[in-house]
Every structure is written in structure tokens, then in C-alpha cells.
């Protein structure tokens, strides 16, 4: 039996009839439970991994149904799942049940203890592997909760006095990572560099937490910078074919060119083969560690609203849907979630517009909550933005929502609120949750099968559901529950799923344990990406960029080099929207003309006009809708207005008012006007297949306020991530007045305020601190460092400052 038992063979036996009743929670006879346990032991000793995991699942389900955890205790001891066995020993084994073996096991487990946390066998092996390969390039493939954060902390200690960088995929993850390493890094490094301007070439050691774009800018700033270690968090994103993944590959290539002995540490929750992380034009080899332990066993439920099939349990082992009897049926997603929710719930949707739509629908079926924390939060958010912000109405019902168009300061504030306040039960989120953001949750409801324009892949789905029931929640000494070893994942097939979706096939594809999944390697700068006629031109252009950014990387290079100052400046500032090599001569002629006339740009109107005349005509129609919009004079006036607000240090609340006033003027001129709102659009214009516009006509103030809030965030992101690159090119070519450049880049030319910005504060918080709390700040402008007095927060609270600003300052201290 051990050699040939498979799930396929099991499906052709009578096992399923007993197993199905068991998994549906039907009352079984004692002899049936005994039979199931005997079968589970056979399965656990089988050769096939999937059969072993089915055996473990049966044991976990038996223990949770009956409250008898002795079988799971014995299995977890033998399997090396020591957090499970320790939790059972602490909570479920009475004094009468203790014997020599339980006492011996208890003593044995102490070697797996780190403080009050007990590691599994593979967690322990992972730590040892990481410690044994300190100077080597490695890939760590381990699910959420396996202690990747602790590995980062150990690397920070190991590379004290040297140069180490932690690359994060988002600003949210950057802030989270910085907070984690702050206490460990004190005394080991002069500061944590989170912004290119904080970097000082004269520092002998460097600890940086950066996005790939920020690291590329630091490499431009210091051509001699060579890191000893680079940790790439969420490394699976390197496999994707997009601009950010290409930039990540670029910084890896440059880093190894500058130091052939740099140690890369690739951390990811999923990957079939760590070798797929090897980039072109590098020589590093990757040694890998992949966790194969099976501790959590998800329960998948499908509620099919469209076809009125009711609720079903999907068994990922037998690949069967089992109907579940329900006392009532649900027409709307919000009613179903209200009925089946737990204390903390993650609700996944793909599009921000759907997230906000569903948040309002869920709000309408929930009662008001009683929470002083929420009441205070609503007052602070109302003051920081506007009282009509939809998030406030949702918060009062115990809901937060989380997507890329929520203002950064608000997002980190409400994430913390959700963690602290048990009255907030729901977080509605997009794929931002896939980028390492950790929020507590017992259940997940998936209302959409897409991520971006494609379906959720097997790996993305597993990463998503892995965010529920983290080890810290399962094994918490005070509030832990072993029921959380079986996280409940609900797929709700309703209005938000793709129109042509087959929900049963989708769940089978992403959850069936027998499915074989290979990595999809699409990044043209990775060694394992197949190059053919469809992408060879993309590789040529990417190779031209990297060789021109740093000469000598590509051996026997035979492609183009830039011949002009503007061509080099475009490459060094990461401009990829234009074929620089084809148009650099034309662009340089215009630059020469500006320089001959001694042009020094010092107004936003002039800046946008120069960007238009110098660059925009060379951007193909297939690239960057936002940049192409600058061909329109009204669009240039709009961005000039946005930059003026930035230079005038307008608060978010002030910008909302100005945005609405701007729209009102447009509406008064033309009642039928359609305004550009990007992803929030419901009207297609100018031959575009995607709705990017909406009409102001018929919208009330609340709708307009909420549209303004998300559009300000998106336009600020466009300015910070895209438009600023063109500003930097003009600055490199000495076409900008220095004071004006500082105002555009930072919103101020005050060097003290700029120093605070470089340390992670927003402009509004920086100006508030300088105005009211200057004596509590120790600012070193030349070193770009800030030290905060320990009594600063206490004094801010006594002065009743806005809590959003207080929390932002706390996160930077």
C-alpha cells in the first residue's frame, strides 16, 4: 500500500462516502471515527505527498470536531510540526494525561524555542541554512509565517559595518520593513536609508530599505556604490513582464557588476524553482531552500449566486464539490458575508472601483459599532480629508478598505486601527495584500477571480489565501485556536466575477492539490525566459538600457550607445517610454537651442510646455496614456496647477477643495463635460476601448469629494513616479532654476523640511513639526538624518494634533 496509494485510486473506493460525511460535519459513530483515524495513519505513511497531506487533514479535522487532540499531538511530534504539538501540550493535555513521553517531548522541544515561540523542524532548518550561507546567494521559498522577517533581522546584524540593502516592492512594505528593523539596527548603522537623498557616499557602512526605482537613483548618484548584500523581498515579482520587474532585474545586474561577490537573498512565499531568479549578464549561482511542510489545510467553500447552486464545500484532495444544506439563500454578496463572517475577515476584489462599491453595500447591511477608537479615527480622517469621505461611513460599521488610491497616510493609519480594534471586522482589499502586507484575519471571501487583467494564477491564489490564519494567530498563547489550522476560504460567485468565468473550474485550477504548476518566467532580463520573435526586440532595448546605464556590463556588446547629453540623461533617469536612441539628436538640438538662449525654467506652465515640446511627441501611442495626454493644452494646464499646489504646500484637505472648484468651473462652462478620471471612468472617449472619463452632471457632493480624493492620490503618484523623471532630466541638463527644482521635487526649498521628507515624512507633517515642535528635532542636513526627542509624541498628543500625523511621525521615529 505504501508504494502505490494515490488520490486517483482513492477516488475509486468507498472511502469517499465516509470521508464526505465527515468533512461536512455530520455526526459519526465512534467506530467510524476510529476507522477514519486508522485510515489517516495509513495515508500519513504513504509514499505520495498528497496522500500524506490528506491523512494529516483528516487528523486535524477529527481533533477539531471531537476536541480530542492527542492524535494530532502525536502526529505533529513525528512530523516535526512543533508549534502544533507545543500548543496542544499547553492547552489540551491534562496532568492525568502526562507521562514520561510527554515530559521528554517537552524537554526536546526547547531546542526549537526562540523566546516564547516554537519553530517547526523546517523553520529550524531554514534558520540554520540561512546562517550557514551568510555570504552566498540563496533563494528562500517559504509560506507566510515562516519567519522571513527574522531572517532579514539576522542579515542586518550579520552585515553590520558593511553595506546591505533590502529591496521591497511597494512603499507600504518599505515602511513595514523599516519599522521591523529599526530597533535591531541601532548602534550598527548610522541610519536607515529609505530615500535616495538620504544616502551619503562618505558613509563607510549603509543599511538601506528601498524600492528598486529608488535604488536605481542611488546607483546613478554614486557610481562607486557596491553593496555586500541585497535582500530581495517578494522576489517572485521578478518573473513578471512589466516595467517594475525589469527595473528590479536592472538593479540586480548593476549590483553584481559593481561587486561580483555580492550576496543576494531572494525571499518569496512561492516559486517552483529558485533557479528561475537568475538574471542575464550576471555570474551568481543560487543555492535554494524550499519549505515543504504542511501545517495549515484550507477549507474551500463555493457559493454560486449566478446559477443558484447554493453553498458547496470543495475538497481539493478528492476534487469533489459537496453540497451544504442552508437554511436560507442569499441574493447579494454582502448578505452572505454578514452571515458567514468571523471576527476578522479579508474580502478580496480586483478593482478599486469595485472595492469602494462593495464597501458601501456591506455598510448598508451592518449595524453601527461602538468604539471610541473608531470615533476618534473618524474625527481625525474627517479633518485630514473631508467629512464626506466614504471610508468614514464604512469605519462606523466596522469596515476598512485598502487599495492603491487610498492616501498613504490614511492607509497606514487604518491598517494599524484594524489590528488594534476588534470592533473592525472587515478589510476589503485588492492585490496590494499580495505584496507582503500582513493583516490579521480568520476568514477570506474572494469575490473576484482576477488580478489585474488576467485571472488569479495558482501561485497568486495560494499567496492570497496564505494571508489568513497566520502562525502568530493560530499559536498565540492567550487567543490562539487550532481551528485556525483549517482556514475557511469562501469563493462567492456573483456580480464581481468575470462575466465568462466558470467558478467551479477556476477553483479546481487554483486549489486542486494534484495540479502541477511551473513558474511562468516572462521577464526578458531573466536567463530562463525564452526569447523568440515576439520578444527579441524587447530584449534588445532592455540590453541597450542596461549597457548605457553602466558601460561594460554586456560582453561583446554590438548595439547602440547614446551620443548626446540628453540621451545619457534619459537613460540615467530611467526613461523607458521613448526610443531614446532614435530621437536623441532631435531632442539635443532643442536642448542646445534652450541653452543658447540661457533658458532657466522657473514656472510650472513653462515646465510643462518644455516637457511637451521636448519629449511627448516621441512617445508612441501604445505607451503611457497619462503622458500622451500632455499633448492636450488643457491637460498641461491641469498638471501645472497640480505642481503649483505642491509648491505652495497645500494640505490634502485644501487640494480636495481646489480640485472640486476646478471641476465646478469646467462644469459651469459645459454642463455635459466629461472629465478624465482614469480607472474610475464609466465613459469611453477618443477611440479608447477602456472607460477613462466620467460626467460631473448628476453627481452629488459626496460622489465628487470621493472622486477628488482618489484622483489626487493617483495624480500625485503619476507626478512622483513618471513626470518627475522628465523633471530630473531637465535638471541634469541645467535647464531648471535650482530653487524651482526643489519646490517641484519636494514641495519646498527649505532644506530643513527637505531633510524631514527624506526621512519618510509627508510635507504637511514636516511643516507642522517645524512650526510647532522644532525644539524636539535634531536635524543634520549634511547627513540627511533626523533624531526625534522621546517626548515629541507625548507633546503632540497633549496639543491634540491630528492622530494621522502623530502615527506618521511615530512610524519614522
N, C-alpha and C positions, 0 to 999 in steps of 0.2 A: 504493500500500500504506500509506503514511504516514497518509493521511486516513481510512481506513476499517477498519483492522485492529482487531478486538475479540476478547475472550476467547470470546464466543459463537461467532464464526466459526472460531476456532482449534479449538474442540471438534468441529467437523465436518470436520476434516482428518486426515491421517495423522500429524501432529506428535505426538499423544499416545502412539503406540506406542513411539517412540524416547525421548520425554521420560519416560515412566513407568519404563522400564528404567533410565534414567539416575538418576532420583530414588530408585529402590530400591537403588542402588549396584551394579547389575550391571556386569560388565566389558564395556566397549565397544571397538570397533575405533578406531584413530587417526582414520580418516576420519569416523567417527560423532561423535567429539569435535569434530572440525573443523567438521562440519556444524552441530552444536549451537551452537558459538561464533558461526558466521555468522548463524544464526537469532537468537541473543541480541542481536547488534549491530542487526539489523533491528528487533527488539522495542524496544530501548532508544531507537531513533529514531522509534518510532511516536508517534502523537498521544495515544492513550488512556493515562492514567496507569497503569492496572492492567497493561496490556501492557508498559509500560516497566519496571515493577517485576518482572514475570515475567522479562524479559530480564536484569535485574540478578541475580535469584535464580539463574538458570542459570549466570551467570559465577561467582558466589560458590561454588556447588556444584561447578562444574568445577575451580576452583582448589583447593578443599579436598580433592577426590578425587585430583587429579593432583599437587598440590604445585607446580604452575606458576602463580605469582601475577602474572605480567606482564599478562595480560588485565585482571585486577581493578585492578592499579595504574593502567593507562591509563584505565579506565572511571571510577575514583574521582577521578582528577585532573580529568577532564572534567565530572564531576557535582558537584564541589566537596566530595567526601567525604574531606577531607584527613587526618583521623585514620587512615583506612584506607590511603591512599597512603603516608603517612609511616611507618606500621608496616611496610609491605611494603618500603619503601626501606631501613629499618633492619635488617630481618631476612631478607629473601629476595632482594635484588638483590646479586649478587656484583660484585667490582671489574671483572671482564671485561664485565659487562652494563651498566656505567655509561657514559654518553655525554653529549654536550652537553645533551640534553633532560632527562636525569635530574638533572644538576647545576643546570640552570636551574630546574627544578621545585623542587628542594631549596631554592634561594635564595628562590624565590617564596613558598614555604610559611611562611617565617619571619614574614611579616606576620600569620599566623594563629596564631602561637605565644604562649601565655601561660605563662611559665616553661618547664616540660618538657612541657606539654600542648598539643596542636594542636587547634584548633577547626575544625569544618566550616564551609562557606560560610554556612549558615543560622544556625549558632551565632554566628558573627561578626556577621551582620546583626542577630541578636536583641540582642546586647550593644549595638550601635550604636543600635538602635531604643529600647532602654530608656534609654540615655544621652541621646538626643535628646528624650525625653518625660518628663524628670525631674519636672516639675510637673503633668503631665497624668494623667488616669485612663486606665489601659490594662488590657487583658487579654492575658496571655501563655499561649498554648496550645502546650505543648511536652512531648514524651515524657520519661519518666525519663531522666536522664543528660545532659540538655541544658544544665545549668548554672543552674537556677533558684536554687540556693543562693548562687551567685556574684552573681546579681542582687540578692538580699537584702543581701549584704555591701556591694555598691556603693551601695544605697539608704541603708544605715546611715551610710556615710561622707558621702553627699550631704546628709543631713539632720542632720548634727552641729550641736549647739546649738539644734535645733528639737525638735518633738515627733513621734515616729514610733512606730507600734505594729505588731507582726507578730502576726496572728491565726492560731493553729493549732487544728486540730480536736480534738486529744487532748492529754492531759498527756504522753504518750510523745513526741509530736512537739514539744511545748513544750520538753522537756528537751533533745532533739536539736538544736533550733534555737538554744537558749541557748548550748549548747556551741560551736556553729559561729561565733557572732558575738562570743564573749567577747573574743578577742584583738584583733579589729578595733575594738571599742567602747571599749577602754581609752584614757583621755585625751580621748575625745569626749563621753562621757556620764558622769554621776556614778555610775550603777549601771544594771543591767538589772532592770526591774520585772517580776516573774513572779507576783506575788500582789497583790491589791487593797490589802492593808495596807502594802505597801512603797511605795506611791505617796505622794508628798509634794506637796501643791498649791503649795507655795512654790518648788519646783524650776523654774528657767527653761527647762530642757530635759528631755526624757523619752524614754527608749528602753524600750519595754515588749514583752514576749513573753507573750501571754495567750490563753486560750480566750475564746470570745465571752461565756460566763457571767461570767468574771472581769472582762472589760471593762465589762459592763453594771453590775457592782457598783461599779467605779471611777467611771463616769458618775454613779451615784447619790451617791457620796461627794463629788464635786466638780462642781457644776452649771456651772462655767465652763471645764471642761477641753475644749480644742479641739485635735485633732491636725492636723498639717500633712500627714502621710502615713500611710495604713494599708495594709499588705500583707496580703492575704487568701490564705493558702496553702490548697491543696486546695479551690479556690473552686467546683469543680463540686458540692460538697456543698450549696451554697446553693440548688440547684434542687430539692432533695428536700422532701417534705411531712412534716416532723416538728418536734418542739419545738425541737431544737437548730438546725435550719435557719432556723426563724422567729426565734430569738434572734439568729442571725448577721445576718439582714436587719434586725432592730431596731437593732443597734449601728451598722450602716452608715447607716441612716436618721438616727439621733441624731447621729452624727459629722458628717454633711453639714449637718444643721440648725445645728450649732454653728459649723461653718466651711464656708461654701459653696465655698471654694476648696481643700478637702482633696483630695489626690491619692490615689485608690485604685489599688492594684496587684493585680489578680486573677491568681493563678498557678494553673494546672491542667494535668494531663497530657493531658486530653481534653475536648473540647467542640466541637460543630458550629458554634456561633455565639456569640461573646463578648458580643453584644448581649443575650443572654438573662440576663446577670448584672445587668441594670438593675433596681433596686428601685422600688417605688411611693414617692410622696411625696419624691422627690429630683429633682435637676436635672442630675446629671452625665451627660456623654456618654462613651462608651467607644471608645477607639482600640485596634485589635487587631493582634496579630502571631501568626500560626499557622505552626508548623513543618510542612513538607510533605516533608522529606527522608525517604528510605527507606534506612536503613543496615543494620538487622537484619531478617532474613527467617526467621520462625519455622517450625520443622518440627513439625507436629501429628501425634501418634500416638494411636490409639484402641484400647484393649484392652477387649473386651466379654466380661466374665466371665459375665454373666447369660445371654446367648444363645449362649455358647461359640463366638463367631466368631473368636477369636484376635486377633492384632495386625494393625492396618491403619495405613497412612500416609494421612492426609487431605491432599489438595492443595487449598489454598484458592483457587488460580487456576483450575484446571480443574474444581473442585468434584467431585472423584472420590475414592473410597476405594480404596486399592491394598493388597491382601493382602500380608503379610510372612511368609515361612516361619519357623517357630520349631521349635527342637529339643525343647522341652517346653512343656507347658501349665501354667497356674497357677490354683489354686482360690481362693487368698487374696491380697488386695492386698499384704500385707507381703512375700510371697514374690516377687511381680512386681517390687516396688520394690527389693528387695535385689539382684535380677538386673540391673536396668536403671539403677541409680543412678550418679551421677557423684561427684566429690569433695565438692561442696556441693550440697544438694538442698532445695528448698522443697516441702512437701506441704500442699496446701490442703484443709481441711474446713470445713464451715459452723458446726457446733455444738460448743461447748466439751466437752460430754459425749462426742462422737464423737472429738474430738482426743485426749482422755486415753485413751479405749478403744483407739484405733488405736496410740497411742504404746506402750502396754503390749503390744499384739500384735506390733508391729515389734521391740520389745525382745527378745521371746522367740525370734526367728529370727536375731539378730545375735550375734556373739562379743563378749566383753569387750574394751574398748580399753585400751591402755597409755598413760596420760597423767598426768603429775604435776599439770598444771593442773586436770584433771578431779577427781583425787583430793582436791586441796586444796579445790576448789569444793564437793565433796560434804560434806566436813567442815564447811565454813562454813554451807552451807544447812541441814545437819542440826542444827547448833547454833542457827541463826536461827529454824528452824521445828520440825521433828520428824524423827527418822531414818526414819520410815515414809512420808515424802512420796514419791509415785510418781515425781516428777521425778528423784530421786536414782538409782533403778534404771535410768531411761532414760538419764541422763547417762553412766552407766558403760558404756553400749552406743553412745555417740556420738550421742545424740538429745536435743534440747531441744523443748519445746512452748511455745506462745505464744498466749494468749487473754486476754480481759478480766478473768478471775477469778484470774489469776496475780498474787500480790502485787507491787506496783510495784517495790520494791527488788530482788526476785528477778528480775523480768523484765529490767530494765536491766542487771543483773549477768550473766545468762546470754546476753543478746544480745551483750555485749562478749566473753564467753567463746567464743561461736560464731565471732565474727570472728577471734579470735586463734588458736584451736586447730584445726589441720587434722584432728585426730582426731574432732572433732564434725562429722559429715557431714549430719545431718538436722535441719531445723527444721519442725515441724508447726504450722500456724498457721491462723487464721481471717481474716476480712476486716479485722482490725486491721492487716494488712500493706498494705491498700489506702490507709491514711491516712498515707502518706509515710514509713513506717519502712523503712529501707534495710538489707538484709542480703545478703551475697554469696551467689550461687547460680549453678550452671551448668545445672541442670535443674529442671523443675517437674512435680509429679504432682498432678493435680486429681481428687480422689476424690468430690466433691460438686458438683452443678450449681447449688446455691442460695446466695444471700446473704440471710440473714435468712429471711423468709417467702416471698420470691419468687426466681425464677431469676436467676442472674448475667446482667446485661444485657451487650450488646455492649461498651459503654464500660467497665464494671467488669471484664469479662473481659480486655480489652486492657490496662487498667491493671494487672491482676494479672500477666499474662504479661510485661509490660514490666519487672517487677521482676527478671527473670532475665537474666544476662549484661549487666550494666551496662557502660558505656563504660570505666570505670576498670578493669574486669576484662578486657575484650577487648584494650585497648591498653596494658596495663601493660608497661613495657619489659622487665621480667625474666620475668614469668609469663604475659603475655598470649598469646592464641591466636585466630587468625582463624576457627577452627571455631566460636567463640562468636558469630560473626555469624549463625549458624543455631541459635538456642536450641532445645533439644528440650523440647517440652511434651507430657506424657502424660496423656490423659484415661482414667481407669480406672473403667469402668462396673461397679460391684459393689454391695455392700450399703449403701453410704452415699449413693448417688444417690437422688433422689426415686423413690418406688415406681412412679409412672406416667410416668417420664421416657423419652424416646426419645433415646438418646445421639447417634445419627448426626444427627438433626435439630437437636439442641442445638448440636453443634459447627459444623454448617453455618451456623446462625443467627448465632453469635458470631464466626466466623472467616472466612467467605466474603468475598473482597475486593470483590465487586460489590454486596454488600448496602448499601443506602442507609439511613443512620441519622440520625434527627433527635433533638435534645435533648428529653428528657421534662421539661418545666417544670411543676412541681406546687406549688411554694411560693407560697401565696396572696399573699405580700408582694412578689412579682416582677411587673414590668409585663407580661410576656408570658404570664403564667398566665391561662388562660381562666376567667372567672367565670360560673357558672350556678347553677341552683337547688341543686346538690349541695354547693357550697362558699361560697355568698354569705354564709351565716351565720358561717362560719369567718372570712371576711374582715372582717365587721363586728366580730367580737370582737377580732381582731388589731388592727384600726384603733383600737378603743376602748383597747386596752392601750397602744399607742404614743403616742396623744394624751394619755392620762392620765399616762404616764411623763414626757412632755415636752410641755407645752402649746404650741400654736402650730404644730405640725408639719403638721397636715392643714388645708388651707384649706377654709372653709365647712363645718366640722365640725358635724354635727347629731345625733350620737349622745350617749351618756351620759357624764357626769363623776362621779367619786367624790364623795361628800358627807360622808364620815367619816374620822377619823384612821386607823382600821383598814383602810378601803378603800384609802386612799392608800398605807399601809404595805405592803399586799398587792401592789399594782401595782409599787411601787418595789423589792420583793424578788423579783419575777418569778414570783409565784404564779399559775399558769395552770390548776390543777386545779379551781378553784372559780369559779363565776359571781359574781365579787365584787360587781358592781352590784346583783344581785338580793338578796343576803343581807347586805350590809354593815351595814344598820340593825340587824338581829338580832344580828350579831356585835358591833357597837359597844355595844349595850345590855349585853351580858355584860362587855365591857371596862370600861364605866362602873361596873358592879357591883364588879368586881375592884378598880378604882382607888378607889372609895368605901371599900372595906374595907382599903385600903392593902396589897393583896396584893403580896408580893415573892417570887417563886418561887426556892427555893434547894435543892430536891431533885429528883432525876430522876423519881421517882414523881409528884410534884406537876406537873412539867413535862409529862409525857405525858398526865396527866389533863386539864390545861388545853388542850393541843393537841386532844385528843379532843372535849371539850365545846365548844370554840370553833370548830373548823374541820371535823372529819371528817364530821359529819352532812350537810354541804353539798356533799360531793364525790359526784358521780353514780357509779353502779355501773360505768359504762363507763370510768372514769378510775382509773389508779394502783392496782393490786391491793395493793401494799405499804401504801399509806396507808389503804386501806379495811380492811386487817387490824387497824388500831388500834381498830376498833370492838370487837375482842375483848380482854377484860381480860388474858388470858394474853400476847397479843402486846405490849400496853403494858408489862407486867412485863418481858418479854424485852428490849425496847428501853431500858427504864430500866436494866436490868442492863448492857447494852452501853455505855450512856453512863457508868455508874459505872466500868466498866473503863477507859474513855477518860480520865475524870477522875483515876483512880488511876495513870495512865501504865503500864498493863500492856503488856509486850512481846508480840510476835506469838506466841512460843512459850508464854507464860503464858496468852494468850487461847485458844489451842488446847486447853490442859489444862482451862480453865474451861468452854469450850464442851462438851467431852466429858463433864465432870462434870455439867453442866446436862442434857444428853441422858440420861445414865445415871440421874439422878433421875427424869426423866419415864418412862423405860423400867421402872424398878423399881415405879412406881405403876401402870403399864399396859403389859404386855408386847406388846400389839397396837397401841400408839400409832403414829400416822403424824405425822411432823414436817414442817414447811414447809421446802422446800429450793429453791424456785424452779425454774430451768432444769434442775436436776439430778434433778427428780422423776420417778417412774415410776408414780404413783398419782393418779387423778383423784378429787377430793373436792368437796363443796359445790356441785355443779352446774357446776363448771368443766370446760370442754372440753379444757383443757391439763393434763397431769400436773404438779403442783407439789409433791406430797408423796411421802415415802418412809417405809418402816418400818425401824426400827432392828433389829428381830428378824432374825436370820440374818446380820448384818453383822459381820465381824471387825474388829480394832482398826485395821488398815491402811486399810480402807474408811472407817471412821468418822473417822480422822485426816484423810484426804484430803478428805472431805466438809466437815469443820470448816474446813480451810484456805481452800477456795473460798468457803464461806458467810461467813466472817469478812470476806474482801475485798469480797464483794457487799453485806453489811450495812453495812460502813464506807462504801462508795460511796453507798448509799442515805441514810445519815446526812449525809454531806458534800454530796451533790448535791440532795437533796429535803427531808429533815427539817430541815436547818439553815435553810432559807428561813423556816420557821414559827418557829423559834427567833429569827431576826433580826427578824421582825415583832413578837414579844413584847418583844424588847429595845428596838426603836424606840418601843414604847408604854410603856416604863419599867416593865414587869411582872417583870423579872428582876433579881436581885441581881447587881451588876457582877462580883464575884469568881466567882460560879457561872456566869455567862455566859462568862467567859474559860475556865473549866475545860471547859465543854461544847464551846465552839468550837475550842479549841486543845489541850485535854487538860492544861492547866496555867495557873496565873495568874502564873507567873514571867515578867516582861516580857523578861528576857534570853533565856530559852528561846523565847518567842514570836517574838522578833526572828530567831532562827535558823530557826524554822519558816517565817517569811515569806520567807526566802531559799532555800527549797526543801528543807530537811532534814526528815526524819521526826522525830517526837517522841523516839523511842528513841535515834536518833543525836544529836539535840540535847542530851539529858540526859547521854549518855555524854561528849560533848565538854566540857560544863560541869563535869562531875565530875572528869574526868581531864586535860583539856587547856585549861583556862581561860586559861592564860598565852599560848597560841598564837592566841587570838582577839581581834580588835579590834572591839568591838561598839558601834555608835552607835544607841541605842534611839530617839532622837527622829527620826533619819533612816532608821531601819529598814535599816541596812546592816551588813554583816559583812565584815571583811577577815581572811583566814587567813594565818598565818605560813607561809613557804615550807617550813619544816622539819616542819610538822604531820604530813604523810603519812609521812615517814620515821620520826618518833617513834611514830606509831600502828602501823606495821609492826614496829618493834622491840619494841613491847609486845604483839605478836601479837593485835591486835584483829581482830574478825571482818572478813573481806575484803569482805563485802557492805556493811558500814558504811563501810569505807575507800573503796570505789568510790562510794558515795553522796556522801561528803564531797568526793571528787575532782570529781564532776560539778557540785558547787556552787561550787567554788573559781574 
